Amino acid sequence: MPQSRRPSSLFSSSSPPLITPNNSLKNASPAKQEHARLEVENAEDDLVQKTEVAITLMKTVLENPEPIKNLNELAKAQLLYFSTAAEALSTVQGEIDELSVAAEGQYRSVKSPSFSNSPHSRPLESPATTEVPL
């Protein structure tokens, strides 16, 4: 990995600061200010390192099309697999739905009481023809 030029610190005295410290840091002890400065420098170093890694990876992708081709083949294979699975599931779901309707109809016909076969059954009278004694 190439050595990069480290950006100037946000609080360095050699160049104007990019960020001015807030009032709480201005009034802080020198030890606390030094600690904050070190944290910022470490964060800058980390950012530079991660940026270099990202640039290297992007260059690798641009130089070699094989990873992108492989990713494309994977996407095609998954699309074919999941579309086939969706079609099969749709077919099975339709068959299950038909079986469900048939099973429910059969269940209801077995469970429903048959009043006409009962020895105590009698035809229901219409309320309009029923006489009520006064």
N, CA and C of each residue as an Amber inpcrd file, in Angstrom:
protein
   402
   0.8550000  -1.1730000   0.0000000   0.0000000   0.0000000   0.0000000
   0.9000000   1.2330000   0.0000000   0.6180000   2.1940000  -0.8670000
   1.4770000   3.3660000  -0.9430000   1.3460000   4.2120000   0.3100000
   2.4740000   4.8290000   0.6600000   2.4550000   5.7390000   1.7970000
   1.7240000   7.0020000   1.3810000   0.8370000   7.4380000   2.1910000
   0.0960000   8.6480000   1.8510000   0.5650000   9.7850000   2.7360000
   0.3110000  10.9380000   2.2560000   0.6380000  12.1180000   3.0310000
  -0.4500000  12.2850000   4.0780000  -0.0510000  12.3610000   5.3210000
  -1.0060000  12.5170000   6.4070000  -1.5280000  13.9430000   6.3950000
  -2.8550000  14.1030000   6.4490000  -3.3890000  15.4640000   6.4490000
  -2.9650000  16.2070000   7.6980000  -2.9180000  17.4980000   7.5820000
  -2.5450000  18.2890000   8.7500000  -3.5960000  18.1130000   9.8280000
  -3.1460000  18.1140000  11.0350000  -4.0540000  17.9390000  12.1550000
  -5.0340000  19.1010000  12.2230000  -6.1840000  18.8080000  12.7260000
  -7.1990000  19.8500000  12.8430000  -6.7800000  20.9410000  13.8190000
  -5.9090000  20.5860000  14.7640000  -5.4920000  21.5560000  15.7700000
  -4.0120000  21.9100000  15.6480000  -3.3800000  21.5630000  14.5390000
  -1.9420000  21.8440000  14.4230000  -1.7000000  23.3430000  14.3270000
  -0.5300000  23.7410000  14.7780000  -0.2210000  25.1740000  14.7680000
   0.3980000  25.6090000  13.4460000   0.8240000  24.6410000  12.5880000
   1.4810000  25.0020000  11.3370000   0.5020000  25.5020000  10.2820000
  -0.7480000  25.1330000  10.3790000  -1.7400000  25.6010000   9.4090000
  -2.9950000  26.0140000  10.1590000  -3.8260000  26.8230000   9.5310000
  -5.0530000  27.2260000  10.2290000  -5.9420000  26.0080000  10.4750000
  -6.5670000  25.9310000  11.6180000  -7.3910000  24.7560000  11.9300000
  -8.6420000  24.7020000  11.0600000  -9.0170000  23.4740000  10.6970000
 -10.2490000  23.2700000   9.9460000 -11.4610000  23.4240000  10.8510000
 -11.2760000  23.0460000  12.0960000 -12.3490000  23.1380000  13.0860000
 -11.7850000  23.8720000  14.2900000 -12.5070000  24.8210000  14.7780000
 -12.0540000  25.4990000  15.9890000 -12.6300000  24.7730000  17.1890000
 -11.8360000  24.5840000  18.2210000 -12.3400000  23.8810000  19.3970000
 -13.4900000  24.6490000  20.0380000 -14.4240000  23.8960000  20.5940000
 -15.5450000  24.5700000  21.2570000 -15.0870000  25.1580000  22.5930000
 -15.9280000  25.9570000  23.1900000 -15.5550000  26.6710000  24.4140000
 -15.1680000  25.7370000  25.5510000 -15.8240000  24.5830000  25.6650000
 -15.4990000  23.6850000  26.7720000 -14.0820000  23.1510000  26.6290000
 -13.6030000  22.9780000  25.4040000 -12.2430000  22.4990000  25.2070000
 -11.2320000  23.6250000  25.3970000 -11.6190000  24.8580000  25.0670000
 -10.7190000  26.0000000  25.2810000 -10.4110000  26.1720000  26.7650000
 -11.3990000  25.9450000  27.5890000 -11.2410000  26.1370000  29.0270000
 -10.7580000  24.8760000  29.7350000 -10.5200000  23.7880000  28.9830000
 -10.1000000  22.5260000  29.5900000  -8.6210000  22.5790000  29.9430000
  -8.2320000  21.6520000  30.7800000  -6.8220000  21.5720000  31.1890000
  -5.9640000  21.1690000  29.9860000  -4.6840000  21.4950000  30.0290000
  -3.7970000  21.1180000  28.9190000  -3.7780000  19.6100000  28.6580000
  -3.8940000  18.8160000  29.7070000  -3.9050000  17.3590000  29.5260000
  -5.1390000  16.9160000  28.7430000  -6.2800000  17.5280000  29.0620000
  -7.5210000  17.1840000  28.3660000  -7.4590000  17.6470000  26.9100000
  -6.8700000  18.8120000  26.6690000  -6.7180000  19.3090000  25.3020000
  -5.8060000  18.3820000  24.5000000  -4.7320000  17.9350000  25.1350000
  -3.8020000  17.0210000  24.4590000  -4.4990000  15.7020000  24.1320000
  -5.2930000  15.2130000  25.0680000  -6.0440000  13.9710000  24.8470000
  -7.0120000  14.1330000  23.6720000  -7.7080000  15.2450000  23.6120000
  -8.6420000  15.5000000  22.5120000  -7.8890000  15.6090000  21.1870000
  -6.7230000  16.2710000  21.2090000  -5.9230000  16.4080000  19.9910000
  -5.4700000  15.0370000  19.4910000  -5.0480000  14.1750000  20.4070000
  -4.6170000  12.8270000  20.0270000  -5.7790000  12.0110000  19.4580000
  -6.9570000  12.1550000  20.0430000  -8.1330000  11.4520000  19.5210000
  -8.4410000  11.8820000  18.0950000  -8.3640000  13.1820000  17.8410000
  -8.6340000  13.6970000  16.4980000  -7.5790000  13.1880000  15.5230000
  -6.3150000  13.2060000  15.9180000  -5.2520000  12.7150000  15.0410000
  -5.4250000  11.2340000  14.7400000  -5.7970000  10.4510000  15.7550000
  -6.0370000   9.0200000  15.5350000  -7.2100000   8.8060000  14.5880000
  -8.2520000   9.5960000  14.7470000  -9.4050000   9.4860000  13.8500000
  -9.0080000   9.8610000  12.4250000  -8.1650000  10.8900000  12.2760000
  -7.6830000  11.2800000  10.9430000  -6.8710000  10.1530000  10.3160000
  -5.9710000   9.5540000  11.0990000  -5.1600000   8.4420000  10.5980000
  -6.0450000   7.2810000  10.1530000  -7.0490000   6.9750000  10.9620000
  -7.9810000   5.8920000  10.6400000  -8.7390000   6.1940000   9.3470000
  -9.1820000   7.4340000   9.1920000  -9.8920000   7.8320000   7.9770000
  -8.9930000   7.7060000   6.7510000  -7.7530000   8.1530000   6.8630000
  -6.8120000   8.0660000   5.7410000  -6.5760000   6.6050000   5.3700000
  -6.3730000   5.7580000   6.3730000  -6.1220000   4.3400000   6.1080000
  -7.3260000   3.6890000   5.4260000  -8.5030000   3.9420000   5.9260000
  -9.7040000   3.3320000   5.3450000  -9.9790000   3.8710000   3.9500000
  -9.6640000   5.1320000   3.7120000  -9.8260000   5.7010000   2.3760000
  -8.8670000   5.0320000   1.4010000  -7.6230000   4.8040000   1.8220000
  -6.6490000   4.1260000   0.9690000  -7.0980000   2.7070000   0.6360000
  -7.6150000   1.9890000   1.6190000  -8.1110000   0.6320000   1.3810000
  -9.2620000   0.6670000   0.3830000 -10.1780000   1.5990000   0.5490000
 -11.3210000   1.7020000  -0.3610000 -10.8610000   2.0140000  -1.7800000
  -9.9000000   2.9140000  -1.9270000  -9.3900000   3.2620000  -3.2580000
  -8.7220000   2.0500000  -3.8990000  -7.9370000   1.3210000  -3.1190000
  -7.2760000   0.1220000  -3.6410000  -8.2990000  -0.9090000  -4.1030000
  -9.3340000  -1.1240000  -3.3040000 -10.3730000  -2.0870000  -3.6780000
 -11.1310000  -1.6390000  -4.9240000 -11.4240000  -0.3530000  -5.0260000
 -12.1230000   0.1490000  -6.2140000 -11.2600000  -0.0240000  -7.4590000
  -9.9550000   0.2290000  -7.3390000  -9.0500000   0.0370000  -8.4760000
  -9.0100000  -1.4290000  -8.8810000  -8.9880000  -2.3300000  -7.9000000
  -8.9750000  -3.7600000  -8.1860000 -10.2230000  -4.1680000  -8.9510000
 -11.3580000  -3.6650000  -8.5480000 -12.6120000  -3.9860000  -9.2360000
 -12.5860000  -3.4600000 -10.6630000 -12.0580000  -2.2580000 -10.8480000
 -12.0170000  -1.6790000 -12.1850000 -11.0020000  -2.3800000 -13.0850000
  -9.9080000  -2.8860000 -12.5120000  -8.8740000  -3.5460000 -13.2990000
  -9.2550000  -4.9630000 -13.6890000 -10.0420000  -5.6410000 -12.8760000
 -10.3890000  -7.0350000 -13.1330000 -11.9090000  -7.1750000 -13.1350000
 -12.5030000  -7.4550000 -14.2910000 -13.9610000  -7.5520000 -14.3610000
 -14.5120000  -8.8720000 -13.8170000 -13.6330000  -9.8090000 -13.4700000
 -14.0900000 -11.1310000 -13.0420000 -15.0220000 -11.0930000 -11.8210000
 -14.7140000 -10.3420000 -10.7580000 -15.6500000 -10.3190000  -9.6140000
 -17.0410000  -9.8050000  -9.9940000 -17.1060000  -8.8140000 -10.8710000
 -18.4130000  -8.2900000 -11.2780000 -19.1490000  -9.3210000 -12.1270000
 -18.4100000 -10.0150000 -13.0040000 -19.0390000 -11.0650000 -13.8120000
 -19.5730000 -12.1760000 -12.9110000 -18.7900000 -12.5500000 -11.8980000
 -19.2280000 -13.5920000 -10.9600000 -20.4650000 -13.1530000 -10.1860000
 -20.4810000 -11.9020000  -9.7750000 -21.6440000 -11.3760000  -9.0630000
 -22.8790000 -11.4010000  -9.9590000 -22.6990000 -11.0570000 -11.2270000
 -23.8000000 -11.0870000 -12.1850000 -24.3230000 -12.5160000 -12.3660000
 -23.4230000 -13.4870000 -12.4800000 -23.8390000 -14.8880000 -12.6220000
 -24.5880000 -15.3670000 -11.3770000 -24.1310000 -14.9570000 -10.2150000
 -24.8290000 -15.3130000  -8.9760000 -26.2340000 -14.7200000  -8.9650000
 -26.3570000 -13.4620000  -9.3740000 -27.6730000 -12.8130000  -9.4010000
 -28.6030000 -13.5360000 -10.3760000 -28.0840000 -13.9280000 -11.5490000
 -28.9060000 -14.6630000 -12.5240000 -29.3610000 -16.0020000 -11.9470000
 -28.4320000 -16.7250000 -11.3140000 -28.7710000 -18.0300000 -10.7410000
 -29.8150000 -17.8950000  -9.6460000 -29.6740000 -16.8860000  -8.8030000
 -30.6580000 -16.6900000  -7.7390000 -32.0110000 -16.2880000  -8.3110000
 -32.0090000 -15.4640000  -9.3350000 -33.2640000 -15.0670000  -9.9710000
 -33.9760000 -16.2830000 -10.5450000 -33.2420000 -17.1440000 -11.2390000
 -33.8380000 -18.3570000 -11.8000000 -34.3600000 -19.2610000 -10.6870000
 -33.5490000 -19.4660000  -9.6500000 -33.9470000 -20.3320000  -8.5410000
 -35.2220000 -19.8240000  -7.8680000 -35.2330000 -18.5430000  -7.5150000
 -36.3760000 -18.0200000  -6.7710000 -37.6200000 -17.8880000  -7.6440000
 -37.4680000 -17.6130000  -8.9350000 -38.6570000 -17.5540000  -9.7930000
 -39.2360000 -18.9540000  -9.9730000 -38.3700000 -19.9710000 -10.0970000
 -38.8520000 -21.3520000 -10.1870000 -39.5280000 -21.7600000  -8.8790000
 -38.9280000 -21.3920000  -7.7670000 -39.5190000 -21.7110000  -6.4630000
 -40.8630000 -21.0120000  -6.2900000 -40.9660000 -19.7640000  -6.7260000
 -42.2280000 -19.0260000  -6.6060000 -43.3080000 -19.6690000  -7.4680000
 -42.9320000 -20.1040000  -8.6620000 -43.9050000 -20.7580000  -9.5440000
 -44.3870000 -22.0700000  -8.9290000 -43.4600000 -22.8690000  -8.3930000
 -43.8310000 -24.1340000  -7.7580000 -44.7070000 -23.8890000  -6.5350000
 -44.3600000 -22.9070000  -5.7460000 -45.1450000 -22.5860000  -4.5550000
 -46.5400000 -22.1060000  -4.9310000 -46.6450000 -21.3400000  -5.9850000
 -47.9480000 -20.8620000  -6.4440000 -48.8280000 -22.0310000  -6.8730000
 -48.2450000 -22.9860000  -7.5920000 -48.9990000 -24.1660000  -8.0240000
 -49.4720000 -24.9700000  -6.8190000 -48.5640000 -25.2160000  -5.8910000
 -48.9070000 -25.9910000  -4.6970000 -49.9620000 -25.2620000  -3.8780000
 -49.8480000 -23.9470000  -3.7660000 -50.8190000 -23.1770000  -2.9860000
 -52.2020000 -23.2970000  -3.6030000 -52.3010000 -23.2600000  -4.9270000
 -53.5990000 -23.4220000  -5.5830000 -54.2140000 -24.7800000  -5.2850000
 -53.3860000 -25.8190000  -5.3370000 -53.8770000 -27.1690000  -5.0330000
 -54.3050000 -27.2780000  -3.5680000 -53.5320000 -26.6910000  -2.6790000
 -53.8880000 -26.7130000  -1.2530000 -55.1930000 -25.9660000  -1.0280000
 -55.3950000 -24.8580000  -1.7240000 -56.6290000 -24.0940000  -1.5950000
 -57.8260000 -24.9320000  -2.0300000 -57.6990000 -25.6380000  -3.1580000
 -58.7890000 -26.5050000  -3.6230000 -59.0730000 -27.6050000  -2.6080000
 -58.0230000 -28.2320000  -2.0790000 -58.2080000 -29.2760000  -1.0690000
 -58.8480000 -28.7190000   0.1950000 -58.4830000 -27.5110000   0.5630000
 -59.0400000 -26.8810000   1.7530000 -60.5400000 -26.6580000   1.6000000
 -60.9450000 -26.1460000   0.4380000 -62.3700000 -25.9050000   0.1910000
 -63.1350000 -27.2240000   0.2100000 -62.5870000 -28.2580000  -0.4290000
 -63.2540000 -29.5610000  -0.4560000 -63.3400000 -30.1560000   0.9470000
 -62.2580000 -30.0550000   1.7120000 -62.2530000 -30.6050000   3.0670000
 -63.2340000 -29.8650000   3.9610000 -63.3260000 -28.5440000   3.8010000
 -64.2670000 -27.7750000   4.6120000 -65.7050000 -28.1490000   4.2680000
 -65.9890000 -28.3180000   2.9780000 -67.3340000 -28.7230000   2.5720000
 -67.7000000 -30.0860000   3.1300000 -66.7590000 -31.0130000   3.0780000
 -67.0050000 -32.3480000   3.6110000 -67.1800000 -32.2950000   5.1260000
 -66.3870000 -31.5080000   5.8010000 -66.4770000 -31.3730000   7.2490000
 -67.8350000 -30.8060000   7.6470000 -68.2770000 -29.7710000   6.9470000
 -69.5560000 -29.1440000   7.2750000 -70.7250000 -30.0930000   7.0060000
 -70.6400000 -30.9100000   5.9550000 -71.7500000 -31.8230000   5.6610000
 -71.8320000 -32.9360000   6.6980000 -70.7250000 -33.3470000   7.2570000
 -70.7220000 -34.3930000   8.2830000 -71.1500000 -33.8200000   9.6250000
 -70.7470000 -32.6080000   9.9480000 -71.0280000 -32.0030000  11.2430000
 -72.4060000 -31.3660000  11.3340000 -73.0200000 -30.9940000  10.2230000
 -74.3110000 -30.3040000  10.3110000 -75.3980000 -31.3000000  10.7120000
 -76.2530000 -30.9240000  11.6730000 -77.3160000 -31.8410000  12.1170000
 -78.3870000 -31.9850000  11.0370000 -78.8780000 -33.1890000  10.9410000
 -79.9420000 -33.4540000   9.9650000 -81.2420000 -33.6040000  10.7410000
 -82.0670000 -32.5630000  10.7630000 -83.2990000 -32.5630000  11.5510000
 -84.3700000 -33.4480000  10.9330000 -84.3380000 -33.6500000   9.6500000
 -85.4130000 -34.4160000   9.0160000 -85.3340000 -35.8870000   9.3700000
 -84.1810000 -36.4010000   9.7500000 -84.0510000 -37.8070000  10.1010000
 -84.3170000 -38.0630000  11.5800000 -84.4870000 -37.0390000  12.3480000
 -84.7050000 -37.1960000  13.7750000 -86.1460000 -37.6490000  14.0250000
 -86.3470000 -38.5970000  14.9580000 -87.7110000 -39.0580000  15.2480000
 -88.5710000 -37.9770000  15.8850000 -87.9510000 -36.9600000  16.4610000
 -88.7020000 -35.9020000  17.1310000 -88.8850000 -34.6760000  16.2550000
 -88.4680000 -34.7650000  15.0390000 -88.5540000 -33.5710000  14.2030000
 -89.9610000 -33.3980000  13.6660000 -90.3560000 -32.1620000  13.5150000
 -91.6350000 -31.8410000  12.9010000 -91.4170000 -30.6160000  12.0450000
 -92.2060000 -30.4210000  11.0560000 -92.0060000 -29.2690000  10.1820000
 -92.1960000 -27.9740000  10.9600000 -91.3770000 -27.0130000  10.6490000
 -91.4920000 -25.7190000  11.2930000 -92.6790000 -24.9750000  10.7100000
 -93.3850000 -24.2930000  11.5800000 -94.5340000 -23.5210000  11.1210000
 -94.1190000 -22.0900000  10.8870000 -94.7050000 -21.5010000   9.9340000
 -94.4370000 -20.1080000   9.6220000 -95.1080000 -19.2530000  10.6830000
 -94.4920000 -18.1800000  11.1420000 -95.1030000 -17.3280000  12.1600000
 -96.4080000 -16.6950000  11.6750000 -96.5890000 -16.5180000  10.4060000
 -97.8110000 -15.8980000   9.8820000 -99.0070000 -16.8290000  10.0110000
 -98.7860000 -18.1410000  10.0010000 -99.9010000 -19.0820000  10.0750000
-100.1470000 -19.5950000  11.4760000 -99.3040000 -19.2820000  12.3970000
 -99.4730000 -19.7590000  13.7620000-100.5000000 -18.8830000  14.4660000
-101.4740000 -19.5750000  15.0940000-102.5010000 -18.8290000  15.8250000
-102.0890000 -18.7210000  17.2770000-102.2610000 -17.5310000  17.7980000
-101.9280000 -17.2930000  19.1890000-103.2400000 -17.1100000  19.9390000
-103.5170000 -17.9250000  21.0060000-104.7590000 -17.7530000  21.7620000
-104.7540000 -16.4290000  22.5240000-105.8930000 -15.7930000  22.5770000
-106.0260000 -14.5140000  23.2580000-106.5670000 -14.6590000  24.6240000
